[in-house]
Amino acid sequence: MRGPLRGLMMDFPLTLAPLLERAGKLFGKVEIVSRRPDRTLARTTYADFSRRARKMARALTDAGLGRCDRVATLMWNHSAHLEAYFGVPVAGGVLHTLNLRLHPDEIAAIANHAGGRFLLVDDVLLPLYEQFRPRVKFERVIVVPFAGGSASTESGPHGMQDYEQWLAQAGDDFVCPALDEDDAATMCYTSGTTGQPKGVVYSHRALVLHSLASSTADAFGIAQNDTVLLVASMFHVNGWGVPFASVMFGAKLVFPGPHANPSSLLHLIEQEGVTVAFGVPTIWLGVAAELERNPGRWKLSRPLRINCGGAAPPIELIRTLARHNVELTHVFGMTESTPHLTASRLRSYMRDWPEEQKDAVRAMQGFPAPFVEMRVMRPAVLRGLQVQPAPEDEAPRDGKTPGELEIRGPWVASSYYNAPEEAGHWTADGWFRTGDVACMDEDGYIKIVDRIKDLIKSGGEWISSVDMENALMGHPAVREAAVIGVPHPKLQERPLAVVVLNDGQQVTPEELREFLAGRFAKWQLPDAIVFADEIPRTSVGKFRKSELRARFANWEWKLS
């Protein structure tokens, strides 16, 4: 019997090393722009970036970096952070980003759990580092002069070095070690919205495949002729994978540093000719408000496409930006998926649909990227039963039957780092349980109804906090809204809305309930609407509903 015929292709591992070489050789003249803390702009090129990333790899090797040793970063978005994104993995190490918005105790705990040997830290973040330095054990600390000039290391702890001097001492003869595509390349921790932060380790292969798929026209749409503004934090989930994808295709990169206020971003968009931007809804709500307040001030010379993730953008935000020739696409992903999973692009046969029908599609999370598989499982599986799912456990693709969203694919995590107690997040047949309640329509579009923990159960019926929030943010007076379930003596839980108004706007709870009445049944409407100056957020810009639930846990309902 003849054996199977194998393909006669080269054994070429999918690693980040060829991407770094490609950037220097093919896109050397393309710019990388970084805004410093003093708002001045630093400019470099892919040729210089490629050379410096290789020097970093050589410096790390000379410093004794071992295979798969972790190198932590505590840095803003700028070109030196991009150098670490490639310099560390091509040296055989693992880049481990630290979320600078977390409490110092949380940063220390994550750093210790990850086991990093070295730390790269911005000079402007040294005060933050000093708050947790006694509780971590980095062997060497490299200080990046992000504020300009030379980083002051004389008064710092023993072993601290200036980044530029450190690179200057490294040779230009770095030879990349033989990397396996399944070797670890980067490591990120979840934002801790559901329990303690958990580590996810990404392979070279996952990052390369993710970069290819996420850059397609139906996803991020990154091409060489684009200018990419990355507002999403590089210290969270690989900067959405945008640094790797941009380098792969040679797109001009623009980093805002610590300045993400609307006028600063619009200035960069206008001056640098940005064509593609990435960030959470909070960012673009502010940009939209600025465009509305100052019509004609900002001249966007090139069409702008925004990829918005982290939370569902209100449909009114999409419509407002469209009036200014800005196209906002809702993208969805998570730390466990590198992160890109879906994008809500319209299909060809939807072009002639009424705008209201098209808006309903745009407001969904969209359909999955190539190689990503999704399923929505019925409540029996939603409760976490560790059994082999049967075909009847999967919800029908009718766009309305909810269940837990489960995913699998070549860039989806198979386990958490050093956390065997978290194995229940994966099903018996190998799918990752996202913790999101969703429904899927016949075209494969996903709509996230809510997080399981954020669903409101009132009198035995479920209410989606996400739908209510987006509806409230459609009111012209409302800037932000978060809806939570608050304990109720008769109905288990009732919805309470926390609302932030636009500047100079006034509206009563009764008017807001009347506004909602056209979209929700009477029993679903929030029994209480509380006005606030702001809504607490997580380190990555999501509503911190756990804090709101604690704040209003003892709310006294007026019972009839």
N, C-alpha and C positions, 0 to 999 in steps of 0.2 A: 504494500500500500504506500502510495506516495504521500509525503508529509505536506503540510501547508506551505504555500509560497509566501515568503516574507518579502516585504518591500526592500528595495535596494537603495535606501537612503543613508546619508551620512549620520553618524552618531554625534549630533551637535547639541550639547546640553543647553537648556534654556536658562541662562544666568544673566545677571545685570552687567557683567563685564563687557560683552559686545555692545551694549547700549552706550556705555561710557566711551568706548573707542569710537563708535559711530558718531556720537555728538561732536567729538573733537575733530574728526576727519571730514565730516560732511557739513556740519553746521557751525563751523568755527567762528564765523563773523556775526552770528545771531546774538542779540543782546540778552542779558539778564539784568534786570533793574531792581534795586532794593531801596526802600525808604528807611532811612535811619531814624533813631529816636528824635533827633533835632529837625526832622522832616526834610533834610537834604537827601538827594538821590545818589546812590552809588551804582556805577555801571561797570559791568564786566561782560565777557563773551563766553560762548560755549568752549572756545579753544582754551581760554584761561581756566574755566571751570574744570575741564577735563584734566588739564595739567595739574591743577591744585588737588583734585580728588585723588589722583594717583600719588601725589606727594604725601597726602594724608595717609593713604594706604601704606606707603613706605615707612612713614613716621610711626604708625601703629605697629608695624612689623618689627621695627627697630626697638620699640618699647616693650616687646615681648608678647604682643597680642597672640593668643593661641586660637586654634580653630574653634569657632562658635563662641568665643568669649564675647560678653556683652559690653557695648560702649553706649553709655547713656548720653542723651542730649537734653539740655534745659535751655531752649532757644526759641526765639521768635521766628517768623517767616523771613528768610533772607538768603543770600547766595551761599554763605558759609554753611548754613544748615543743609542746603542742597548738596554741597560738597560731602557732608557727612552721610547723606542718604546713599551715596555711591561709594565713597572712600572706605567706609567701614565694611560693607558687604563684600566688595571686591578683594579686600584683604583677608577674607575668610571669617570676619567677625559678624556680630549681630547688632544692628542698630536698634537701640531701645529708647524711644522718645518718652520724656517725662512731661506730664501735663502741668504747666506752670500756673494754671488757675485753681489747682487743688490746694487744700490746706497743707502746710508743711509736714504735718504728721502723716497725711495720706501719701504725699510724695515720697517720704522716707520709707514707708511700709512697702510701696510698690518697688522702689529702687532695691530694697533688700530682698524682696521676693524674686525679682528678676536676676539678682546676683551680678550686677554690673561691676567691671573692674575699673573702667575709666569713665570720666565725665567731661563732656564739652559743654561749657556754660557761657552765655553772653555776659559781658562785663556789667550790663545794666541789671542783670538778674542775680548778681553776687549777693546782694542783701537778702534775697529769698533763699539762696543756697545756704547762707550762714544760719538761717533759722532751723535748718534740719541737718546741718553738717555733722554735729556730734553723734547723730543716730545712724549715719551711713559709713561705709568703709571703702570708699573709692581709693584705689592705689595712686591714681594720678588725676589731676584736675587741669584741664586746658581751658584758658580764658580767651574767648573770642572778642576782639575790640569792636563790637557792633556800634558803639557810640562814636567811633572814629578815633584815629590816633593809635597809640599803643596801650594795650591793656595793662593796668596796674596790678602786679602780682606780688609786690614786695611785702605788703602788709597782710597778704592772704595766708592760708594755712600751708604747711609744708607740702611740697610736691606740686604746687601750682605753677603753671607755665603760661607764657604768652603764646597764643595760637600762631601768630605770624612768625615769631622766632622759631617756634617748634617746626613749622613747615619749612622754613628757610634752611634748617639744619638737615632736612631729609634729602636724599639723593633723587635724581631724576630717572633712575634706572629700575624703577619698580617692575617686577615681573609677577603678573597675576598667578596665584596658585591654581592648581587644577580644582575647580569648583564643581560639585555635584549639583544638579538642578533641584534636588530635594533637600539640599542643605538649608538651614535656617538663614535668613537674610535680615529680617526686621522683626520687631516684637512690639506690640502695643497692648495696652490694658483698656478694658471697657470703662465707660464713664461712671459706673457704679450706680446707675439708676435703678437696677434691680439687685440689691445686695452689694457685697464687697466687689471691688474691681477685680476682673479676672484677666489673665494674660493669654494673648493669642500670638502664636509664632508663625510667621509667614515664610514660605520657601521662595527661593529664586524663581522656580517654575511658576508658582502662583502669581508672583508679581509681574512676570513677563506676560503670561496669558491674560491677566487682569488688565494690563496696559493696552494690549492689542484689542480686547473686546470693548473696554470702556471708551476707547477713542473712536469707535465707529460712528457713522453719521446718525444712527438711531440712538446713540447714547451721548457721551460728552461732545463728540464731534471735534476732536483736536487734530489739526493739520499743521504742516510746516508754515503756512502763511498766516496762521493765527497769532494773536498776542493774548496770552493767558494771564488773567489776574487771579491769584490764589488768595482769597480772603479766608477760606477754611483753614484751620490751624494745622500746621505741619506736625505739631506735637500730639495730634489726635488722628488715629486710624490712617496712618501713612499719608496725611494731607489729602485724603480721599483718593490716593493713587495718582493724583495729578502731577506731582514732580516726576515720577517715573514715566508716565505717558508723554509728558511734554518733552522730556529729554529724548525719548524714543523717536519722536517725530520732528524734533528740532524747532518747536514753537518758541517764540519769544516769551520769556517769563517775567512777570511783574509781581514783586512781593511788597505788600504794604507795611511790613514791620508791625509795630504795635499800634498803628493808626488805622482804625477801621470805622471812623465816623463818616457820615454820608458825604460831606464836602471834600474830605481828603480822598475818598474813593473816587468820587466823580472827577476830581482833579486829575488823578492818575489815569482814569478811563479816557478822559479828553486828551490829555497831553501825550500819552503813550499809544493811543489808538487801539485800546483794548477791544477785542472781538469776542472773547469767551471769558466768563467770570464764574467763580465758585464760592458759595457761602450759604449760611443758614437764613431762614426767613427774617429773623430780627434785623439782619444787615440790610436786606432789600426793602423791608418796610420803611426803614429810615431813608434809604435812597429814593424810594418812590415819593415819600413826603417832601423831600428836598426838591425833587423835580416838579412837584405840584405847586410848592410855595414860590418857586422862582422860575416860571416858564420862560424859556428863551435864554436863560443864563448859561446853561451847560450845552455845549455844541458837540454832540456825539457824531464825529465825522464818519464812523463806520458802524454798520449794524451790530448791535450788541446782543449776544446770547448768554443768558444766565442759567446755570445749572444750580438748582436750589434743593438742598436736602437737610436732614436733621430733624425736620418736622414738616407736616403738610402745610404748604403755603396757602393762605386764604385766596379764594378765587378772585376776590376784589383786587388783591395785589397783582395777580396775573393781568387783569384787565387794565389796571392803572399803568403798569409798565408798558403794556402794548400801545397805549396812547402816546408814549414817548419813543416809539420804534425800538422797544426792548422786548425780546422774546424770553420769557421765563419758562423753563422746563423743570418739572418736578422729578427729581431722581431719588432713589431709595437704596439704602444699604445699611450695613452695620459693621461693627468691629470684627465680628466673626466671619465676615465675607469680604474682607480686604479693601474697600467695603462695597463696591458697586454690585447691585443686583438688578435694578430695573430703571427704566426711564419712561416717562409718559409722553411719548411722541404719537402724533396722529397717524393713522394708516392712510394709504392712498385713497381708499374708498370712503374716507370720512371728509374729504376736502369740501364737498358740497353740502354737508350737513348744516343745519341752522347753528348759529354761534352758541346758543345756549346748550345745545347737545354736544358741541365740540368742547365747550368749557367743562362740562361734566366729565369728559375723558381727561382733559388736562389736569383736573383736580385729583385724579386717581394716581396711584403710585406707578402705574404703567405695566409694561410687559417685560419679561426677563431677558437679560443679555444672552448671547449664544453660550451654550454649555451650562447655563444655570437652569436648574429644574425646580419647580415649585408645586406644592400641593396644599390644599386647605382641608384639614381633617376635622371631623365632626366632634361634638362635645365629649364623647367617650374617650377619645384620644386626647382631647384638650385637658382632661383631668389628669393626664400624665401616666396612664396605665402603661407599664412597660411590657407590652405584648406585641406580637407580630401583627401589624395592621392588616385588616381584610379590605377587599375592594369597596365594600359598602361603607367603610369608615370615612372615605373621601367624600367631601361635600360636592354637590352638583355645581357645574360651572354655569350658574344662572345669574350671577351678579348680585345675589341677595342672601344666600344661605351662608352664615358665618361659621368659622371654625378657626383653629390655630394654624397659622402659616408655618409650613416646614420647607426647608430648602436643602439642596445639595449641589455640588459642583466642584470643579478643580481648584477654585480659590475659596472654598468654604472650609472652616476649621473642622477637624475631626475630634478634637478634645481641647481643653484648656491646659495651659502650662502648669504642671505641678499642682494639679487640683483634682485628684481622683473623686473627691466627694461631689463634684459637679457633673458626673457622668450622665445624670438624668436629663440633661439638656439634649441628649441624642436618643433617637428612637432605636428600637430593637433592630430595625432594618437599615440603620445608618443615616437617617435624615436629622438635620439640626432643627430643634424646636425653637422658633424665634421668640415666643412669648407675645406675638402680635395676633390679635383677632382680625381676620380678613375675610373677604369674599372674592371670588374670581368669576369673571364673565366668560362667555363662549369664545371670545377672542383672546383669552389668556391675560387680560388686564386685571391687575390686583388693586383692590381698595382696602386699605387698612382701616378697620372700624375703630380700633382702640388697642392699647396695651391691655393684656389680661387683667393686670392689677389696677387699671384705671377705669374699667367698665363700672358703671353704676347700676346696682341691682335694686330696683324699686318695686316693692310689692310682688316680687317674683318675675318681673320683666326687666330686660336689660336696656340701658340708655347709653349711647355712645357719647363720650365727652368730646371726642375729636370733631364730630359733626356739629355739635352745639357750639364749640369754640369757633369753627370756621364760619358758621352762620352769624355769630355775634360780631366777628371781625369784618363782616360785610356791611355793617351799619356805618354810615359816614362819620359818626361821632366817636367810634371805638377804634383805638389803636391796637390793643391786645386784650385777649380774654382767655382765662383758664377755667375749666369746669371740673369740679371734684364731687365725689359722693361723700356726704356727711351723714353720720348715724342718725336714724330717725326712730322714735319709739314705736311707731305703728307699721312703717313701710320698709324697715331695714335700712335703706339709704334713700336720700333725696338729693337732687343736684343743686349745688351752690356755685354761682358764677362769680369770679373775681375779674373785674373789668378795669382797664386803664383807658382813659379818654384821650383823644387828641387835644393838643394845646388849644385852649379857648373854646372848647366844645362842652355842651351840657346836655344831659339826657337823663330821664328818670327810669327807675327799674320797670315801672309800668309800661313806659314807651318801648323799652327793649323787649319785654315779654310780648307786647303786641306785634313788634317787628318779627319775632320768632314764630308767632302763632300760625303764620302762613305755611311754615315748613315742618312743624312738629305738632304732634298730638298734645292736647291740653295737659295730660298726665306726665308728659316728658319735659315740660317747661320747667326751668329752674324756679324753685320756691323762694330762693333768696338771691339777690344780686348785690354784691358788695363792690364799692369803688375803691381803688387803691392807686398810689403813685407809681408803683411798679410791681411786677410779678417776679418772685425769686426764680433764678435759673441755675441750671447745672453748669459745670465748667465748659460744656460744649454748646450752650445756648438753648437747651431744652427747658421747658417749664419744670420746676422742682415741685411736683405735686405732693410729694411726701411731706414737704414743709407746710404746704397749704392745708393738707389734711390734719396735720398736728395742730396748726393754728386754729382751725375751726372745728376741732373734734368735739368741743362742748357747746356747739351752737344750740341755742334754745329756739326750737320751732314753735310757732304759734299754732296750736292744735285747735281744730274746730270741733 
